[in-house]
Every structure is written in C-alpha cells, then in structure tokens.
C-alpha cells in the first residue's frame, strides 16, 4: 500500500484542519501516517479525535524555536521514520516542522535515491508585510528550502506573489485555505442553539453580541477589542470571547481593571463554532497576523458582518464596506469607531437602518465565502495530489 506522511509540530492540527486531505489521500489508496508531538496538543484537550480515523501516529519531539539544540533530535527522529516506512508522499505543515521535515526528507532522498515528493502548505508565511524583523529571519530559510519542495501551497494573495520568486524544485500553488463548511449557512439560528449565550450570561434578547473565536494568544490580540469595548460602554452590546490560551488570565484581569465585567464575557473553548456564531450579531478579529483565517470564514458562512484588522489573508476574504469593516492599524479607538458604526443608527433620510446594513453585509459574506468552500479546496487538493502522484510514477519508470 502507498504511504503518505503528514508532519506538524503540534498535535491537534490534523484533526482540526486537515481531515479533508486525509480522506482524499485514503480514497486515493494511501495509508496515512502522522508525525507530530503527541504530548503537545493544540485545538482540543487530547488526541481522542484521531481515534477511528485510520491515521497511524508517530511521536516526534518537535520544538518551536529554531535555535534549540533539541531540533537535532526531531530531525534524527524524522530521518529514522522516513527510512523505516519508505513513504511515497510527504506533506508538511507549520513553519518549524516544515523546516525539519524537508531537511529530513532531502537527507533520506540523497541516501536512498528515491524521489519522494515533498509538499509544504504555508498557512501564512512567517514573514509578511509589516512583520517584525525577527519573522524575516525565516525568509532566507524558506527561499533555500524551496529547492527541496515539489509543491509550495500558499493560501493568500500576498504569499503567492512573494513565494513566486523562490527557486522552487516544483512549483508554487494557490489554494483558498483549508475550506469553509457551508452547510450551516442555510440553517435557522434556533436549530443550532444548544448553548444559549444570552441565557448563560444573563443577557436580554435585545442585547447585541459581538463575538470572536480563536486561541487566546498574543497574535490574536483580543485585548484590543477589550479596550475598544471601554469606548462603547453606552451601547447595549457585549463582547463574547470564545477560546482558550495563555493570555486568558491577563485578559480577565484587563476586563476587571476596566470594569467591563458586564460587557465582556469568556465562553471558553468551543467545539461547535457555528453553535455560538449563529447567535451573534457581528464577528471581530483584531489579529496582528493571519494566513487565511478559518474563524472569519465560519463567521461569513453564518451570515455575519466582520470587523477585522486590515492584514494579509483577511483582505482576501472581507471587502471593506461590503462584508464589514477593515481597520488599519491597531488602535482601540479605531475599532470602537467601527463597532459604533455597525451598531448605531445613522441619521438622515437616506440612512439605512443598522440592522438592515448588518444583514446586507452578512448576505454579501455568504456569497463571497462560497469561493473558499470545502468543495472548492478539496477539488484543488485532489488535483495537486494526483498530479504529484503522476510525477512520482514517471520518475519510478524512468529509473
């Protein structure tokens, strides 16, 4: 049986984002293996979602820092695994694991002479316009590793343009993200409401809900919206933070310091995102950095207007003024202005009621997100895998 290896630095990434690709590979006759740090689970509390998937797991002691001496250990582990299993396809994800994975694959290729195709999906290249200087340290690394990459898959326009200049062994391909599930878009709100946020937090039916979904990390920048909420205390509006992470305690302290206990609520990690999004009136994403944010696509699918940072990836999804508002810079006052604009009635004869405006934006987003659907992405990924397999078969017959 043919074997495919998926490589990610942390566990949980595949069941969260890559199960569609797993199914495609299995349908193509591949036995799917997964190399990851099973002791470092993100996107969930444990590895239970891998059970019953047919995925064969392998423990690799990945580290996050490229300067850690432990990188050599993960490299040796991957080399040993690749030699032992003789994979027919290797697909890497996440910056650090993609670096180690491609170096290991190249070492095995040199040793065995087998031309195993190597793919890397960059879910947002580490370097981007406006990124801190330290992020750009990855640029020469990625440029160098392109010579060991048969398909560099990028998920937004900025990355596609930049990666197009790399001296790649294969080619750069654009794929619109990991795919948005569109089926929830046609459901009525009440049909999804198993968890009633208004009842849970003691809110009235008239109170408007502004929601964010994602890891509570420095990159997601939730504190910006908390500060913006201090500027719009007069509105009958609350901010519900969905997610968990290392910034949760500091965010809770910030809410107390600003006396926003009745304006900002924490809903914890959410398994069924559509269940909470279907109750919202708008979605907010104040991130410093994104590739192509899944949470925004989920909000678009649910017909929500979006207020978000004007950054790479978000621009691919939201058109300012049509699907919501893009905010330049990271000033809480600017976010507060956009929040107020979305929820405060405009005066004048030709003014459109804000509820109607939010609905129009949501409908625009529903149509826009169809171009990023699971079906669209699956068709593209199947095409890439089939193309790669054909190239491998040609290499095998010409030896």
C-alpha positions in Angstrom: 0.0 0.0 0.0 1.1 3.5 -0.7 2.1 5.6 2.3 1.7 9.3 2.9 3.2 11.2 5.9 1.7 14.4 7.3 4.0 16.4 9.5 3.0 19.1 12.0 4.8 20.5 15.1 1.9 20.2 17.4 -0.8 17.5 17.7 -4.4 18.5 17.0 -3.6 20.4 13.8 -4.6 17.5 11.5 -8.0 16.7 13.1 -8.7 20.4 13.2 -7.7 21.4 9.7 -6.6 18.5 7.6 -9.1 15.7 7.8 -10.4 16.6 4.4 -7.0 16.0 2.9 -6.7 12.8 5.0 -9.9 11.5 3.4 -8.7 12.4 -0.1 -5.4 10.5 0.4 -7.2 7.5 1.8 -9.6 7.5 -1.1 -6.6 7.5 -3.4 -5.3 4.4 -1.7 -2.8 5.9 0.7 -2.1 4.7 4.2 -1.9 8.0 6.1 0.8 8.5 8.8 1.0 11.5 11.1 4.3 12.7 12.6 3.8 15.2 15.5 4.4 15.9 19.1 1.5 13.9 20.6 2.3 15.5 24.0 1.7 19.0 22.7 -2.0 19.2 21.8 -3.5 22.3 20.3 -7.1 22.7 19.1 -8.5 20.4 21.7 -7.6 18.8 25.0 -6.3 15.4 23.9 -5.7 13.2 20.9 -9.1 11.5 21.0 -10.2 13.0 17.7 -7.5 10.8 15.9 -9.2 7.7 17.1 -11.1 5.8 14.4 -9.6 7.9 11.6 -7.2 5.2 10.3 -4.3 7.6 10.9 -1.1 5.9 12.1 0.7 8.3 14.6 4.4 8.7 15.3 5.9 10.7 18.2 8.4 13.4 17.1 9.8 15.6 19.8 9.4 18.9 17.9 10.4 22.2 19.4 9.2 25.7 18.5 12.5 27.6 18.5 14.9 27.0 15.5 17.7 27.8 17.9 17.0 25.0 20.3 19.6 22.2 20.4 16.7 19.8 20.6 16.0 20.5 16.9 18.6 17.9 16.0 16.7 15.2 17.9 13.5 15.8 16.0 15.5 15.8 12.7 17.1 12.4 13.6 13.7 11.0 14.6 12.1 12.1 11.3 15.0 10.7 9.2 14.7 7.3 11.0 10.9 7.3 10.5 11.2 8.1 6.8 13.9 5.5 6.2 11.8 2.9 8.1 8.5 3.5 6.4 9.6 4.4 2.8 6.8 7.0 2.3 5.5 7.8 -1.2 4.4 11.3 -0.3 5.3 13.8 2.5 3.1 16.8 3.3 4.4 19.3 5.9 2.6 22.0 7.8 3.6 24.7 10.2 6.9 26.6 9.9 9.3 24.7 12.2 8.1 21.2 11.4 8.2 22.1 7.7 11.8 23.1 8.0 12.8 20.0 9.8 10.6 17.8 7.7 12.0 19.0 4.4 15.6 18.8 5.6 15.0 15.2 6.8 13.2 14.2 3.5 16.2 15.6 1.5 18.7 13.7 3.6 16.7 10.4 3.0 16.4 11.2 -0.7 20.1 11.6 -1.1 20.8 8.4 0.9 18.2 6.2 -0.8 17.9 7.8 -4.3 14.1 7.7 -4.0 12.5 10.9 -5.3 9.7 11.1 -2.8 7.5 14.3 -3.5 7.5 16.8 -0.6 4.7 19.3 -0.2 4.5 22.2 2.3 1.3 24.1 3.0 2.2 27.5 4.4 -0.8 28.5 6.4 0.5 32.1 6.3 4.3 32.5 5.6 6.0 33.7 8.8 7.3 36.8 7.0 4.7 39.3 5.7 4.3 43.0 5.0 4.7 44.8 8.3 6.0 41.7 10.2 8.6 42.2 13.0 12.2 41.9 11.7 12.7 38.6 13.5 10.0 37.0 11.4 12.0 37.8 8.3 14.8 35.5 9.5 12.6 32.8 8.0 12.7 34.3 4.6 16.2 33.1 3.5 15.4 29.7 5.2 12.2 29.3 3.1 13.9 30.5 0.0 16.6 27.9 0.5 14.2 25.1 1.3 12.2 25.8 -1.8 14.7 23.7 -3.7 13.6 20.7 -1.6 9.9 21.4 -2.2 7.8 19.9 -5.0 4.7 21.9 -4.2 4.6 25.0 -2.0 1.0 25.6 -1.3 0.0 29.1 -0.2 -3.4 30.3 0.9 -3.5 34.1 0.3 -2.6 36.5 -2.4 0.4 38.2 -0.7 2.2 34.9 0.0 1.5 33.7 -3.6 3.2 36.8 -5.0 6.2 36.6 -2.7 6.7 32.8 -3.0 6.6 33.1 -6.8 10.2 34.4 -6.7 11.6 31.4 -4.8 13.9 28.9 -6.7 11.5 26.1 -6.1 12.1 22.4 -7.2 8.4 22.1 -8.2 6.0 25.0 -8.3 4.0 27.3 -6.1 0.3 26.7 -6.0 -2.6 28.8 -4.5 -5.3 27.0 -2.6 -8.0 29.1 -0.9 -7.3 27.9 2.7 -8.5 24.7 4.4 -12.1 25.0 3.3 -15.2 26.5 4.8 -18.1 24.4 5.7 -21.1 26.0 4.0 -23.8 23.7 5.3 -24.5 25.8 8.4 -25.3 28.8 6.3 -28.7 27.6 5.4 -29.8 26.6 8.9 -32.0 28.7 11.0 -30.4 30.2 14.1 -32.7 28.4 16.6 -31.9 25.0 15.1 -28.3 25.4 16.3 -28.9 26.9 19.6 -28.0 24.1 22.0 -25.9 26.5 24.1 -27.8 29.8 24.7 -25.2 32.5 25.3 -27.8 35.1 26.3 -29.2 32.8 29.0 -25.8 31.6 30.0 -24.5 35.2 30.7 -27.8 36.7 31.9 -28.3 38.9 28.8 -31.6 40.3 27.4 -32.8 39.4 23.9 -32.2 43.0 22.9 -28.5 42.9 23.8 -26.3 42.7 20.7 -23.5 40.1 20.6 -20.0 40.8 19.2 -18.1 37.5 19.1 -14.5 36.4 18.4 -13.3 32.8 18.1 -9.7 31.6 18.4 -6.8 30.9 20.6 -6.2 33.5 23.3 -2.7 34.3 22.3 -0.6 37.5 21.7 -1.0 37.1 18.0 -4.8 37.2 18.2 -4.7 40.5 20.1 -8.0 40.2 21.9 -7.0 42.8 24.4 -7.5 45.4 21.6 -11.3 44.7 21.5 -11.5 44.7 25.3 -10.1 48.3 25.2 -12.4 49.2 22.4 -15.4 48.0 24.5 -14.4 50.5 27.1 -15.1 53.2 24.5 -18.6 52.0 23.7 -19.9 51.3 27.1 -23.1 53.2 26.3 -24.2 50.7 23.7 -26.4 47.7 24.6 -23.6 45.4 23.3 -21.4 42.8 24.8 -18.2 41.1 23.6 -18.0 37.3 24.0 -14.6 35.8 23.7 -14.6 32.2 22.6 -11.3 30.3 23.0 -8.6 29.4 25.4 -4.9 30.1 25.6 -2.0 31.6 27.6 -3.5 35.1 27.5 -6.8 34.2 29.1 -5.8 35.3 32.7 -4.3 38.6 31.6 -7.5 39.3 29.5 -9.7 38.6 32.5 -7.6 40.9 34.6 -7.9 43.6 31.9 -11.7 43.3 32.0 -11.7 43.7 35.8 -9.3 46.7 35.6 -11.6 48.4 33.0 -14.7 47.5 35.0 -16.2 45.7 32.0 -17.5 42.6 33.8 -20.9 43.1 32.3 -19.6 44.0 28.8 -17.0 41.2 28.2 -17.6 37.5 28.8 -15.5 34.4 28.3 -17.1 31.4 26.8 -14.1 29.1 26.8 -13.0 26.7 24.1 -15.9 26.0 21.7 -16.2 22.7 19.8 -19.2 23.6 17.7 -18.3 27.1 16.4 -21.4 27.5 14.4 -23.5 27.0 17.6 -22.2 30.3 19.0 -21.7 32.2 15.8 -25.4 31.7 14.9 -26.3 33.8 17.9 -24.0 36.7 17.2 -24.8 40.0 15.5 -21.2 40.6 14.3 -17.8 39.0 14.4 -14.5 40.6 15.3 -10.9 39.6 14.5 -8.2 42.0 15.8 -5.2 39.8 14.9 -1.8 41.0 14.2 -1.1 38.2 11.8 -3.2 35.6 9.8 -2.8 33.3 6.9 -6.4 32.9 5.8 -8.5 32.9 9.0 -10.9 30.0 9.3 -12.8 31.8 12.0 -13.6 34.6 9.6 -14.8 32.1 7.0 -17.0 30.4 9.6 -18.5 33.8 10.5 -19.1 34.6 6.8 -20.8 31.2 6.4 -23.2 32.2 9.2 -24.0 35.5 7.5 -22.2 37.8 10.0 -20.7 41.2 9.2 -17.0 41.2 10.2 -14.8 43.9 11.8 -11.2 42.9 11.4 -7.6 44.0 11.1 -6.6 45.1 7.6 -4.0 42.5 7.2 -2.9 39.7 4.8 -5.4 36.9 4.5 -8.3 39.0 5.9 -8.2 41.2 2.8 -8.6 38.1 0.7 -12.0 37.4 2.4 -13.6 40.7 3.5 -14.2 43.7 1.3 -14.3 46.9 3.3 -17.8 48.4 3.3 -19.4 45.3 1.7 -18.7 42.5 4.1 -17.8 44.6 7.1 -15.1 47.0 8.1 -11.3 46.6 7.8 -9.4 48.6 10.4 -5.9 49.9 9.6 -3.5 49.9 12.5 -4.2 48.6 16.0 -5.8 51.5 17.8 -8.7 50.5 20.1 -10.3 53.9 19.3 -10.4 53.0 15.6 -12.0 49.7 16.4 -14.5 51.4 18.7 -15.5 53.7 15.8 -16.2 50.7 13.5 -18.1 49.0 16.2 -20.2 52.1 16.8 -20.8 52.5 13.1 -22.1 48.9 12.9 -24.5 49.1 15.8 -25.6 52.8 16.0 -28.4 54.1 13.8 -27.3 56.7 11.2 -29.4 59.8 10.9 -30.9 61.3 7.7 -33.5 60.5 5.1 -31.3 58.1 3.1 -29.8 56.3 6.1 -30.1 52.5 6.1 -31.1 51.0 9.5 -28.1 49.4 11.0 -29.9 46.0 11.4 -30.6 46.0 7.7 -27.0 47.1 7.0 -25.6 44.2 9.1 -27.9 41.8 7.2 -26.7 43.1 3.8 -23.1 42.7 4.8 -23.8 39.2 6.1 -25.5 38.2 2.9 -22.5 39.5 0.9 -20.2 37.4 3.0 -22.3 34.3 2.5 -21.9 34.6 -1.3 -18.2 35.6 -1.0 -17.2 32.6 1.1 -18.5 30.1 -1.4 -15.2 30.6 -3.3 -13.5 29.2 -0.2 -15.7 26.2 0.4 -14.6 22.7 1.4 -15.7 21.5 -2.0 -13.5 24.1 -3.9 -10.5 23.3 -1.7 -11.0 19.6 -1.9 -11.1 19.6 -5.7 -7.9 21.6 -5.8 -6.1 19.4 -3.3 -7.2 16.2 -5.1 -5.8 17.7 -8.3 -2.5 18.5 -6.6 -2.1 15.0 -5.0 -3.0 13.3 -8.3 -0.5 15.5 -10.2 2.2 14.7 -7.7 1.5 11.0 -7.9 1.7 11.0 -11.7 5.1 12.8 -11.5 6.3 10.2 -9.0 5.2 7.3 -11.2 7.0 8.9 -14.2 10.2 9.1 -12.0 9.8 5.5 -11.0 9.5 4.3 -14.6 12.5 6.3 -15.8 15.0 4.9 -13.3 
